[in-house]
Amino acid sequence: MCVGISAKVIQMKGNVAIVDATGAKRSVSAELLDDLKPGDYVMVHAGAAIAKITDDDENESKNLMEELLGE
């Protein structure tokens, strides 16, 4: 099973996105996606942004993770 995590793009530096995933900021490759900009939400897997997602998708992912972690 593969796990991706949703994150919000905070800043772009060339083909690298600085993202915020539940408070943890990290750099991920953005080479797979075109036209990312701050404020976009992405699915991150293995250090790469693999898909753009909507605000609703991000909220659903966050709720599922909270449910799984018992928060």
C-alpha positions, 0 to 999 in steps of 0.5 A: 500500500502506498500512502500520499499526504496532502499539503499546501504549496507555500512557495515555489523555487524552480521545480521545487515546492515548499509545502506545509503538510499539517504544520511540517514544512518540507521541500518536494519535487514539483517536476511532475506538475505544471503551473503550481503556485502558492496556495495550491494543494497537492498530494505528496508521495516519496518526496514528489508532488504527484497530483493537484487536489482541491480544497475539498480533497485536502479537507477530506484527507485531513479528516481521514488522517485525524480519524485514523490517528484517533484525534 
